[in-house]
Amino acid sequence: MQSKKVLIPVALLLLIQLSVPICYTFAQDNLVINHETKERLKEQYGLDEPEFPSSKQ
């Protein structure tokens, strides 16, 4: 009986730890905002578009 009291919370914590990266990755891949919102956020927080390294060097 004592082992069940320990096993259940440990199993739940393990499931939570495993599911967080999956949810985070899913949220990042499906992030869609309209152009107006993007421009407003860029102006409000002084953000710039990230520069990707060019293949020409």
N, C-alpha and C positions, 0 to 999 in steps of 0.2 A: 504494500500500500504506500509506503514511504517513497519508493522508487517512482511510482506514478505521479506523485506530487511534484517531484523534481523533473521528471521526464517531459511532462506536458509543457511547462513554461520554457524549458530549454528548446523543445521542438518548435514552439511558437516563435521564439527569438531567432532561431535559425531560419525559419521561413521568412520572417520579416527582413532579415539581413540579406537573404538571397533575392527577394523581390524588389528591393529598393533600386538597385542598379538597372534592372529591367524596366521599371516604371520611369526612371529618370531618362534613360536612353530613348524610350518610346516618346516621351514628352518633347525631347529635344528634336527628334526627327520630324515630328508633326507640327512644329511651331510655325503657324501661318498668321501674319498680320497684314493689314492692308497698307498701301503706300502712305496714306495720310498719317496713320498712327506711327509708322516707322519714322517719317520725317519729323513729327512732333516730338517723339522720344529723342531723336538725334539732336534737335534744337534744345530741348529742355535740359538734357544732361551733357551736352557738348560732346557727343559721340561722333566718331568717324568710322567709315567703312574699313574693315580689316584689309590690309594689303596682303595678297597672296604672293609668295615668292615666284618670280617668273622663271620659266625654264631656260630662258636665254641668259647665259652668263659668260 
